[in-house]
Amino acid sequence: TLYCQDMQPNAFSFFITSMNYGNANLPGGSAGRLCLSGNIGRRVGGVLASSGSEGAITASFSPQVLPTPTGVTAALPGETWFFQCWHRDIAGGQATSNFSNACWLTFEP
């Protein structure tokens, strides 16, 4: 299960994933740093959720069903996948998007 907190309340958000780490500051005019690169899959666990009044979301997922730009794939033993939460945010009174810190998982047999 992935968990993200400390977001704006009631912000739409979802988790993204990739097998590649990245470091892009303010991508697409966002207020944050994208820590993934390469083929980025969206909506891990199929979740597009509101952060609610607590400013947090969770997404349970199966390593057999990880999103990619061309469909889903299974994580193989020994592979490392990176995860990050994309969410709506407010910066300087303007609506924008932002990213959580990234994390990674190495899948074992």
N, CA, C and O atoms as a Tinker XYZ file with bonds, in Angstrom:
   436  protein
     1  N      0.848000   -1.186000    0.000000    73     2
     2  CA     0.000000    0.000000    0.000000    64     1     3
     3  C      0.886000    1.239000    0.000000    63     2     4     5
     4  O      1.833000    1.344000    0.780000    81     3
     5  N      0.565000    2.172000   -0.885000    73     3     6
     6  CA     1.254000    3.461000   -0.927000    64     5     7
     7  C      0.441000    4.467000   -0.129000    63     6     8     9
     8  O     -0.788000    4.410000   -0.130000    81     7
     9  N      1.107000    5.379000    0.546000    73     7    10
    10  CA     0.447000    6.381000    1.372000    64     9    11
    11  C      1.145000    7.717000    1.177000    63    10    12    13
    12  O      2.374000    7.787000    1.186000    81    11
    13  N      0.365000    8.777000    0.999000    73    11    14
    14  CA     0.920000   10.125000    0.882000    64    13    15
    15  C      0.123000   11.046000    1.790000    63    14    16    17
    16  O     -1.105000   10.975000    1.833000    81    15
    17  N      0.818000   11.906000    2.511000    73    15    18
    18  CA     0.168000   12.846000    3.428000    64    17    19
    19  C      0.742000   14.240000    3.228000    63    18    20    21
    20  O      1.637000   14.444000    2.407000    81    19
    21  N      0.220000   15.191000    3.983000    73    19    22
    22  CA     0.676000   16.589000    3.963000    64    21    23
    23  C      0.393000   17.280000    2.636000    63    22    24    25
    24  O      1.151000   18.155000    2.216000    81    23
    25  N     -0.697000   16.891000    1.974000    73    23    26
    26  CA    -1.145000   17.577000    0.767000    64    25    27
    27  C     -2.203000   18.613000    1.137000    63    26    28    29
    28  O     -2.702000   18.629000    2.262000    81    27
    29  N     -2.538000   19.472000    0.187000    73    27    30
    30  CA    -3.669000   20.367000    0.378000    64    29    31
    31  C     -4.909000   19.520000    0.635000    63    30    32    33
    32  O     -5.060000   18.472000    0.007000    81    31
    33  N     -5.797000   19.927000    1.526000    73    31    34
    34  CA    -7.047000   19.185000    1.711000    64    33    35
    35  C     -7.865000   19.175000    0.418000    63    34    36    37
    36  O     -7.854000   20.136000   -0.350000    81    35
    37  N     -8.562000   18.083000    0.204000    73    35    38
    38  CA    -9.481000   17.926000   -0.928000    64    37    39
    39  C     -8.806000   18.131000   -2.289000    63    38    40    41
    40  O     -9.418000   18.667000   -3.213000    81    39
    41  N     -7.566000   17.711000   -2.409000    73    39    42
    42  CA    -6.822000   17.830000   -3.664000    64    41    43
    43  C     -6.877000   16.502000   -4.415000    63    42    44    45
    44  O     -6.655000   15.444000   -3.826000    81    43
    45  N     -7.171000   16.556000   -5.703000    73    43    46
    46  CA    -7.137000   15.333000   -6.493000    64    45    47
    47  C     -5.696000   14.891000   -6.683000    63    46    48    49
    48  O     -4.800000   15.715000   -6.869000    81    47
    49  N     -5.485000   13.591000   -6.635000    73    47    50
    50  CA    -4.123000   13.066000   -6.684000    64    49    51
    51  C     -4.133000   11.614000   -7.130000    63    50    52    53
    52  O     -5.154000   10.929000   -7.070000    81    51
    53  N     -2.962000   11.163000   -7.583000    73    51    54
    54  CA    -2.765000    9.751000   -7.901000    64    53    55
    55  C     -1.280000    9.439000   -7.844000    63    54    56    57
    56  O     -0.436000   10.334000   -7.901000    81    55
    57  N     -0.977000    8.149000   -7.730000    73    55    58
    58  CA     0.410000    7.710000   -7.683000    64    57    59
    59  C      0.899000    7.372000   -9.087000    63    58    60    61
    60  O      0.152000    6.860000   -9.921000    81    59
    61  N      2.170000    7.672000   -9.324000    73    59    62
    62  CA     2.826000    7.353000  -10.591000    64    61    63
    63  C      3.998000    6.424000  -10.288000    63    62    64    65
    64  O      4.468000    6.355000   -9.153000    81    63
    65  N      4.466000    5.711000  -11.314000    73    63    66
    66  CA     5.563000    4.763000  -11.110000    64    65    67
    67  C      6.439000    4.669000  -12.352000    63    66    68    69
    68  O      5.989000    4.933000  -13.467000    81    67
    69  N      7.672000    4.296000  -12.147000    73    67    70
    70  CA     8.623000    4.088000  -13.238000    64    69    71
    71  C      9.757000    3.216000  -12.718000    63    70    72    73
    72  O      9.990000    3.132000  -11.513000    81    71
    73  N     10.447000    2.578000  -13.631000    73    71    74
    74  CA    11.648000    1.827000  -13.259000    64    73    75
    75  C     12.883000    2.719000  -13.271000    63    74    76    77
    76  O     13.991000    2.250000  -13.014000    81    75
    77  N     12.697000    4.012000  -13.572000    73    75    78
    78  CA    13.823000    4.932000  -13.688000    64    77    79
    79  C     13.668000    6.106000  -12.728000    63    78    80    81
    80  O     12.602000    6.716000  -12.645000    81    79
    81  N     14.740000    6.415000  -12.008000    73    79    82
    82  CA    14.790000    7.590000  -11.150000    64    81    83
    83  C     15.066000    8.808000  -12.023000    63    82    84    85
    84  O     15.745000    8.699000  -13.044000    81    83
    85  N     14.550000    9.953000  -11.634000    73    83    86
    86  CA    14.789000   11.189000  -12.374000    64    85    87
    87  C     14.977000   12.349000  -11.421000    63    86    88    89
    88  O     14.967000   12.180000  -10.202000    81    87
    89  N     15.150000   13.536000  -11.994000    73    87    90
    90  CA    15.321000   14.739000  -11.192000    64    89    91
    91  C     14.976000   15.945000  -12.051000    63    90    92    93
    92  O     15.860000   16.637000  -12.556000    81    91
    93  N     13.674000   16.189000  -12.209000    73    91    94
    94  CA    13.213000   17.318000  -13.027000    64    93    95
    95  C     12.545000   18.336000  -12.112000    63    94    96    97
    96  O     11.521000   18.044000  -11.494000    81    95
    97  N     13.124000   19.531000  -12.027000    73    95    98
    98  CA    12.570000   20.581000  -11.182000    64    97    99
    99  C     11.500000   21.357000  -11.935000    63    98   100   101
   100  O     11.718000   21.782000  -13.070000    81    99
   101  N     10.354000   21.542000  -11.311000    73    99   102
   102  CA     9.238000   22.316000  -11.849000    64   101   103
   103  C      8.775000   21.854000  -13.234000    63   102   104   105
   104  O      8.563000   22.693000  -14.109000    81   103
   105  N      8.612000   20.550000  -13.460000    73   103   106
   106  CA     8.215000   20.087000  -14.793000    64   105   107
   107  C      6.818000   20.570000  -15.173000    63   106   108   109
   108  O      5.896000   20.521000  -14.358000    81   107
   109  N      6.665000   21.029000  -16.397000    73   107   110
   110  CA     5.364000   21.469000  -16.887000    64   109   111
   111  C      4.761000   22.608000  -16.091000    63   110   112   113
   112  O      3.541000   22.776000  -16.083000    81   111
   113  N      5.587000   23.391000  -15.423000    73   111   114
   114  CA     5.079000   24.513000  -14.641000    64   113   115
   115  C      4.561000   24.129000  -13.266000    63   114   116   117
   116  O      3.915000   24.943000  -12.606000    81   115
   117  N      4.828000   22.911000  -12.820000    73   115   118
   118  CA     4.383000   22.493000  -11.487000    64   117   119
   119  C      5.201000   23.212000  -10.421000    63   118   120   121
   120  O      6.151000   23.935000  -10.721000    81   119
   121  N      4.808000   22.994000   -9.170000    73   119   122
   122  CA     5.520000   23.616000   -8.052000    64   121   123
   123  C      6.493000   22.650000   -7.387000    63   122   124   125
   124  O      6.996000   22.936000   -6.300000    81   123
   125  N      6.761000   21.527000   -8.013000    73   123   126
   126  CA     7.581000   20.529000   -7.336000    64   125   127
   127  C      8.666000   19.929000   -8.191000    63   126   128   129
   128  O      9.058000   20.480000   -9.220000    81   127
   129  N      9.147000   18.779000   -7.741000    73   127   130
   130  CA    10.235000   18.067000   -8.401000    64   129   131
   131  C      9.759000   16.666000   -8.745000    63   130   132   133
   132  O      9.326000   15.910000   -7.875000    81   131
   133  N      9.846000   16.334000  -10.023000    73   131   134
   134  CA     9.507000   14.995000  -10.489000    64   133   135
   135  C     10.751000   14.128000  -10.346000    63   134   136   137
   136  O     11.793000   14.417000  -10.934000    81   135
   137  N     10.631000   13.064000   -9.558000    73   135   138
   138  CA    11.780000   12.202000   -9.275000    64   137   139
   139  C     11.756000   10.902000  -10.079000    63   138   140   141
   140  O     12.522000    9.985000   -9.785000    81   139
   141  N     10.899000   10.813000  -11.074000    73   139   142
   142  CA    10.825000    9.655000  -11.959000    64   141   143
   143  C     11.181000   10.102000  -13.362000    63   142   144   145
   144  O     11.073000   11.284000  -13.689000    81   143
   145  N     11.608000    9.156000  -14.195000    73   143   146
   146  CA    11.878000    9.472000  -15.597000    64   145   147
   147  C     11.567000    8.242000  -16.440000    63   146   148   149
   148  O     11.187000    7.194000  -15.917000    81   147
   149  N     11.730000    8.383000  -17.733000    73   147   150
   150  CA    11.472000    7.256000  -18.629000    64   149   151
   151  C      9.990000    7.015000  -18.805000    63   150   152   153
   152  O      9.200000    7.957000  -18.873000    81   151
   153  N      9.617000    5.758000  -18.880000    73   151   154
   154  CA     8.219000    5.372000  -19.081000    64   153   155
   155  C      7.480000    5.433000  -17.749000    63   154   156   157
   156  O      7.630000    4.549000  -16.905000    81   155
   157  N      6.686000    6.475000  -17.569000    73   155   158
   158  CA     5.985000    6.699000  -16.313000    64   157   159
   159  C      4.544000    6.228000  -16.436000    63   158   160   161
   160  O      3.802000    6.668000  -17.314000    81   159
   161  N      4.162000    5.320000  -15.535000    73   159   162
   162  CA     2.785000    4.843000  -15.478000    64   161   163
   163  C      1.993000    5.643000  -14.469000    63   162   164   165
   164  O      2.511000    6.048000  -13.428000    81   163
   165  N      0.725000    5.865000  -14.790000    73   163   166
   166  CA    -0.147000    6.676000  -13.933000    64   165   167
   167  C     -1.225000    5.828000  -13.280000    63   166   168   169
   168  O     -1.641000    4.795000  -13.806000    81   167
   169  N     -1.663000    6.293000  -12.120000    73   167   170
   170  CA    -2.780000    5.704000  -11.372000    64   169   171
   171  C     -2.459000    4.296000  -10.872000    63   170   172   173
   172  O     -3.176000    3.340000  -11.167000    81   171
   173  N     -1.377000    4.186000  -10.115000    73   171   174
   174  CA    -1.020000    2.920000   -9.465000    64   173   175
   175  C     -2.204000    2.473000   -8.609000    63   174   176   177
   176  O     -2.758000    3.263000   -7.845000    81   175
   177  N     -2.581000    1.221000   -8.739000    73   175   178
   178  CA    -3.726000    0.706000   -8.003000    64   177   179
   179  C     -5.052000    1.182000   -8.553000    63   178   180   181
   180  O     -6.096000    0.931000   -7.952000    81   179
   181  N     -5.028000    1.873000   -9.699000    73   179   182
   182  CA    -6.260000    2.386000  -10.299000    64   181   183
   183  C     -6.863000    3.552000   -9.559000    63   182   184   185
   184  O     -8.012000    3.914000   -9.813000    81   183
   185  N     -6.116000    4.153000   -8.647000    73   183   186
   186  CA    -6.665000    5.179000   -7.763000    64   185   187
   187  C     -6.477000    6.581000   -8.330000    63   186   188   189
   188  O     -5.365000    6.990000   -8.665000    81   187
   189  N     -7.584000    7.307000   -8.429000    73   187   190
   190  CA    -7.616000    8.759000   -8.619000    64   189   191
   191  C     -8.492000    9.236000   -7.479000    63   190   192   193
   192  O     -9.701000    9.002000   -7.488000    81   191
   193  N     -7.901000    9.902000   -6.495000    73   191   194
   194  CA    -8.626000   10.163000   -5.261000    64   193   195
   195  C     -8.463000   11.600000   -4.803000    63   194   196   197
   196  O     -7.553000   12.315000   -5.224000    81   195
   197  N     -9.365000   11.994000   -3.936000    73   195   198
   198  CA    -9.252000   13.277000   -3.258000    64   197   199
   199  C     -8.500000   13.048000   -1.948000    63   198   200   201
   200  O     -8.678000   12.021000   -1.294000    81   199
   201  N     -7.676000   13.992000   -1.578000    73   199   202
   202  CA    -6.925000   13.878000   -0.331000    64   201   203
   203  C     -7.817000   14.109000    0.892000    63   202   204   205
   204  O     -7.369000   13.926000    2.024000    81   203
   205  N     -9.051000   14.500000    0.678000    73   203   206
   206  CA   -10.004000   14.659000    1.769000    64   205   207
   207  C     -9.591000   15.726000    2.768000    63   206   208   209
   208  O     -8.645000   16.479000    2.535000    81   207
   209  N    -10.293000   15.783000    3.858000    73   207   210
   210  CA   -10.030000   16.816000    4.867000    64   209   211
   211  C     -8.694000   16.614000    5.574000    63   210   212   213
   212  O     -8.146000   17.555000    6.148000    81   211
   213  N     -8.164000   15.382000    5.534000    73   211   214
   214  CA    -6.882000   15.097000    6.191000    64   213   215
   215  C     -5.679000   15.334000    5.286000    63   214   216   217
   216  O     -4.547000   15.292000    5.768000    81   215
   217  N     -5.879000   15.583000    3.987000    73   215   218
   218  CA    -4.763000   15.824000    3.073000    64   217   219
   219  C     -3.905000   14.606000    2.842000    63   218   220   221
   220  O     -2.681000   14.716000    2.778000    81   219
   221  N     -4.539000   13.411000    2.711000    73   219   222
   222  CA    -3.784000   12.164000    2.538000    64   221   223
   223  C     -4.555000   11.199000    1.643000    63   222   224   225
   224  O     -5.784000   11.229000    1.597000    81   223
   225  N     -3.817000   10.340000    0.931000    73   223   226
   226  CA    -4.442000    9.270000    0.154000    64   225   227
   227  C     -3.644000    7.982000    0.332000    63   226   228   229
   228  O     -2.477000    8.001000    0.723000    81   227
   229  N     -4.299000    6.874000    0.038000    73   227   230
   230  CA    -3.644000    5.571000    0.011000    64   229   231
   231  C     -4.038000    4.868000   -1.275000    63   230   232   233
   232  O     -5.085000    5.151000   -1.856000    81   231
   233  N     -3.194000    3.954000   -1.710000    73   231   234
   234  CA    -3.489000    3.125000   -2.877000    64   233   235
   235  C     -2.881000    1.749000   -2.656000    63   234   236   237
   236  O     -1.664000    1.609000   -2.539000    81   235
   237  N     -3.725000    0.751000   -2.599000    73   235   238
   238  CA    -3.243000   -0.633000   -2.539000    64   237   239
   239  C     -3.044000   -1.101000   -3.969000    63   238   240   241
   240  O     -3.843000   -0.781000   -4.849000    81   239
   241  N     -1.983000   -1.856000   -4.202000    73   239   242
   242  CA    -1.708000   -2.305000   -5.560000    64   241   243
   243  C     -1.076000   -3.680000   -5.542000    63   242   244   245
   244  O     -0.544000   -4.131000   -4.528000    81   243
   245  N     -1.147000   -4.326000   -6.674000    73   243   246
   246  CA    -0.504000   -5.623000   -6.857000    64   245   247
   247  C      0.751000   -5.425000   -7.702000    63   246   248   249
   248  O      0.691000   -4.721000   -8.710000    81   247
   249  N      1.879000   -6.016000   -7.332000    73   247   250
   250  CA     3.077000   -5.911000   -8.173000    64   249   251
   251  C      2.907000   -6.644000   -9.507000    63   250   252   253
   252  O      3.761000   -6.539000  -10.387000    81   251
   253  N      1.821000   -7.375000   -9.652000    73   251   254
   254  CA     1.517000   -8.050000  -10.918000    64   253   255
   255  C      0.777000   -7.133000  -11.890000    63   254   256   257
   256  O      0.580000   -7.487000  -13.053000    81   255
   257  N      0.360000   -5.931000  -11.407000    73   255   258
   258  CA    -0.441000   -5.023000  -12.226000    64   257   259
   259  C      0.075000   -3.591000  -12.028000    63   258   260   261
   260  O     -0.581000   -2.771000  -11.385000    81   259
   261  N      1.246000   -3.304000  -12.582000    73   259   262
   262  CA     1.820000   -1.965000  -12.492000    64   261   263
   263  C      1.580000   -1.222000  -13.809000    63   262   264   265
   264  O      1.842000   -1.770000  -14.880000    81   263
   265  N      1.087000    0.013000  -13.742000    73   263   266
   266  CA     0.788000    0.744000  -14.964000    64   265   267
   267  C      2.046000    1.220000  -15.688000    63   266   268   269
   268  O      3.039000    1.594000  -15.064000    81   267
   269  N      1.979000    1.196000  -17.010000    73   267   270
   270  CA     3.004000    1.776000  -17.882000    64   269   271
   271  C      2.255000    2.590000  -18.939000    63   270   272   273
   272  O      1.030000    2.497000  -19.016000    81   271
   273  N      2.944000    3.373000  -19.744000    73   271   274
   274  CA     2.254000    4.135000  -20.782000    64   273   275
   275  C      1.534000    3.257000  -21.817000    63   274   276   277
   276  O      0.621000    3.731000  -22.493000    81   275
   277  N      1.928000    2.003000  -21.944000    73   275   278
   278  CA     1.319000    1.137000  -22.962000    64   277   279
   279  C      0.441000    0.036000  -22.380000    63   278   280   281
   280  O      0.032000   -0.867000  -23.110000    81   279
   281  N      0.144000    0.088000  -21.097000    73   279   282
   282  CA    -0.672000   -0.935000  -20.452000    64   281   283
   283  C     -0.087000   -1.305000  -19.111000    63   282   284   285
   284  O      0.660000   -0.526000  -18.519000    81   283
   285  N     -0.421000   -2.490000  -18.624000    73   283   286
   286  CA     0.099000   -2.919000  -17.325000    64   285   287
   287  C      1.160000   -3.997000  -17.515000    63   286   288   289
   288  O      1.191000   -4.693000  -18.530000    81   287
   289  N      2.028000   -4.118000  -16.512000    73   287   290
   290  CA     3.074000   -5.132000  -16.521000    64   289   291
   291  C      3.288000   -5.631000  -15.098000    63   290   292   293
   292  O      2.844000   -4.998000  -14.140000    81   291
   293  N      3.952000   -6.739000  -14.967000    73   291   294
   294  CA     4.268000   -7.296000  -13.653000    64   293   295
   295  C      5.719000   -6.973000  -13.301000    63   294   296   297
   296  O      6.599000   -7.012000  -14.161000    81   295
   297  N      5.956000   -6.655000  -12.039000    73   295   298
   298  CA     7.320000   -6.477000  -11.558000    64   297   299
   299  C      7.976000   -7.847000  -11.466000    63   298   300   301
   300  O      7.372000   -8.802000  -10.978000    81   299
   301  N      9.189000   -7.935000  -11.927000    73   299   302
   302  CA     9.938000   -9.187000  -11.865000    64   301   303
   303  C     10.854000   -9.178000  -10.645000    63   302   304   305
   304  O     11.263000   -8.111000  -10.188000    81   303
   305  N     11.179000  -10.354000  -10.112000    73   303   306
   306  CA    12.090000  -10.414000   -8.967000    64   305   307
   307  C     13.408000   -9.694000   -9.262000    63   306   308   309
   308  O     14.016000   -9.887000  -10.315000    81   307
   309  N     13.829000   -8.873000   -8.322000    73   307   310
   310  CA    15.072000   -8.120000   -8.473000    64   309   311
   311  C     14.891000   -6.743000   -9.078000    63   310   312   313
   312  O     15.811000   -5.928000   -9.019000    81   311
   313  N     13.734000   -6.455000   -9.659000    73   311   314
   314  CA    13.500000   -5.134000  -10.243000    64   313   315
   315  C     13.210000   -4.108000   -9.154000    63   314   316   317
   316  O     12.582000   -4.410000   -8.139000    81   315
   317  N     13.685000   -2.891000   -9.391000    73   315   318
   318  CA    13.385000   -1.770000   -8.508000    64   317   319
   319  C     12.454000   -0.829000   -9.247000    63   318   320   321
   320  O     12.725000   -0.438000  -10.383000    81   319
   321  N     11.359000   -0.468000   -8.601000    73   319   322
   322  CA    10.379000    0.473000   -9.150000    64   321   323
   323  C     10.296000    1.679000   -8.224000    63   322   324   325
   324  O     10.356000    1.543000   -7.002000    81   323
   325  N     10.158000    2.853000   -8.815000    73   323   326
   326  CA    10.055000    4.107000   -8.076000    64   325   327
   327  C      8.603000    4.573000   -8.108000    63   326   328   329
   328  O      7.897000    4.373000   -9.097000    81   327
   329  N      8.163000    5.200000   -7.006000    73   327   330
   330  CA     6.786000    5.658000   -6.867000    64   329   331
   331  C      6.772000    7.087000   -6.347000    63   330   332   333
   332  O      7.643000    7.493000   -5.578000    81   331
   333  N      5.764000    7.843000   -6.781000    73   331   334
   334  CA     5.624000    9.218000   -6.344000    64   333   335
   335  C      4.150000    9.597000   -6.465000    63   334   336   337
   336  O      3.428000    9.025000   -7.282000    81   335
   337  N      3.708000   10.541000   -5.670000    73   335   338
   338  CA     2.322000   11.001000   -5.738000    64   337   339
   339  C      2.271000   12.350000   -6.450000    63   338   340   341
   340  O      2.991000   13.280000   -6.089000    81   339
   341  N      1.424000   12.445000   -7.450000    73   339   342
   342  CA     1.149000   13.723000   -8.127000    64   341   343
   343  C     -0.135000   14.254000   -7.533000    63   342   344   345
   344  O     -1.102000   13.509000   -7.374000    81   343
   345  N     -0.155000   15.537000   -7.204000    73   343   346
   346  CA    -1.366000   16.107000   -6.620000    64   345   347
   347  C     -1.539000   17.569000   -6.976000    63   346   348   349
   348  O     -0.576000   18.274000   -7.279000    81   347
   349  N     -2.781000   18.004000   -6.934000    73   347   350
   350  CA    -3.089000   19.414000   -7.141000    64   349   351
   351  C     -2.592000   20.181000   -5.923000    63   350   352   353
   352  O     -2.541000   19.637000   -4.820000    81   351
   353  N     -2.226000   21.450000   -6.125000    73   351   354
   354  CA    -1.668000   22.252000   -5.044000    64   353   355
   355  C     -1.969000   23.717000   -5.328000    63   354   356   357
   356  O     -2.519000   24.062000   -6.375000    81   355
   357  N     -1.606000   24.560000   -4.394000    73   355   358
   358  CA    -1.724000   26.005000   -4.550000    64   357   359
   359  C     -0.370000   26.616000   -4.222000    63   358   360   361
   360  O      0.199000   26.345000   -3.165000    81   359
   361  N      0.145000   27.440000   -5.129000    73   359   362
   362  CA     1.425000   28.121000   -4.897000    64   361   363
   363  C      1.238000   29.597000   -5.238000    63   362   364   365
   364  O      0.862000   29.931000   -6.361000    81   363
   365  N      1.495000   30.467000   -4.291000    73   363   366
   366  CA     1.337000   31.900000   -4.521000    64   365   367
   367  C     -0.096000   32.267000   -4.862000    63   366   368   369
   368  O     -0.337000   33.207000   -5.620000    81   367
   369  N     -1.051000   31.528000   -4.304000    73   367   370
   370  CA    -2.461000   31.792000   -4.562000    64   369   371
   371  C     -2.969000   31.256000   -5.885000    63   370   372   373
   372  O     -4.134000   31.462000   -6.225000    81   371
   373  N     -2.116000   30.567000   -6.644000    73   371   374
   374  CA    -2.483000   30.036000   -7.954000    64   373   375
   375  C     -2.565000   28.516000   -7.912000    63   374   376   377
   376  O     -1.758000   27.863000   -7.249000    81   375
   377  N     -3.536000   27.957000   -8.616000    73   375   378
   378  CA    -3.652000   26.504000   -8.727000    64   377   379
   379  C     -2.492000   25.966000   -9.553000    63   378   380   381
   380  O     -2.137000   26.540000  -10.584000    81   379
   381  N     -1.913000   24.885000   -9.108000    73   379   382
   382  CA    -0.807000   24.243000   -9.810000    64   381   383
   383  C     -0.818000   22.766000   -9.441000    63   382   384   385
   384  O     -1.788000   22.280000   -8.858000    81   383
   385  N      0.236000   22.058000   -9.769000    73   383   386
   386  CA     0.395000   20.675000   -9.324000    64   385   387
   387  C      1.712000   20.567000   -8.573000    63   386   388   389
   388  O      2.557000   21.460000   -8.622000    81   387
   389  N      1.861000   19.444000   -7.874000    73   387   390
   390  CA     3.062000   19.243000   -7.078000    64   389   391
   391  C      3.306000   17.742000   -6.958000    63   390   392   393
   392  O      2.474000   16.939000   -7.380000    81   391
   393  N      4.430000   17.372000   -6.391000    73   391   394
   394  CA     4.798000   15.977000   -6.233000    64   393   395
   395  C      5.243000   15.709000   -4.807000    63   394   396   397
   396  O      5.833000   16.571000   -4.156000    81   395
   397  N      4.954000   14.508000   -4.328000    73   395   398
   398  CA     5.466000   14.075000   -3.032000    64   397   399
   399  C      6.942000   13.721000   -3.180000    63   398   400   401
   400  O      7.491000   13.772000   -4.281000    81   399
   401  N      7.573000   13.366000   -2.081000    73   399   402
   402  CA     8.872000   12.725000   -2.156000    64   401   403
   403  C      8.675000   11.380000   -2.846000    63   402   404   405
   404  O      7.579000   10.820000   -2.819000    81   403
   405  N      9.711000   10.871000   -3.451000    73   403   406
   406  CA     9.632000    9.560000   -4.110000    64   405   407
   407  C     10.104000    8.477000   -3.163000    63   406   408   409
   408  O     10.828000    8.736000   -2.202000    81   407
   409  N      9.676000    7.253000   -3.456000    73   407   410
   410  CA    10.179000    6.095000   -2.734000    64   409   411
   411  C     10.428000    4.992000   -3.752000    63   410   412   413
   412  O      9.986000    5.096000   -4.896000    81   411
   413  N     11.122000    3.950000   -3.356000    73   411   414
   414  CA    11.359000    2.850000   -4.269000    64   413   415
   415  C     11.193000    1.534000   -3.549000    63   414   416   417
   416  O     11.358000    1.428000   -2.334000    81   415
   417  N     10.861000    0.538000   -4.342000    73   415   418
   418  CA    10.705000   -0.829000   -3.843000    64   417   419
   419  C     11.499000   -1.759000   -4.740000    63   418   420   421
   420  O     11.425000   -1.651000   -5.964000    81   419
   421  N     12.242000   -2.655000   -4.160000    73   419   422
   422  CA    12.891000   -3.726000   -4.918000    64   421   423
   423  C     12.099000   -4.991000   -4.646000    63   422   424   425
   424  O     11.969000   -5.414000   -3.497000    81   423
   425  N     11.578000   -5.585000   -5.683000    73   423   426
   426  CA    10.710000   -6.759000   -5.547000    64   425   427
   427  C     11.561000   -8.016000   -5.460000    63   426   428   429
   428  O     12.487000   -8.213000   -6.247000    81   427
   429  N     11.237000   -8.851000   -4.501000    73   427   430
   430  CA    11.960000  -10.097000   -4.286000    64   429   431
   431  C     11.042000  -11.271000   -4.538000    63   430   432   433
   432  O      9.822000  -11.134000   -4.452000    81   431
   433  N     11.614000  -12.435000   -4.849000    73   431   434
   434  CA    10.762000  -13.604000   -5.119000    64   433   435
   435  C     10.021000  -14.067000   -3.869000    63   434   436
   436  O      9.264000  -15.036000   -3.924000    81   435
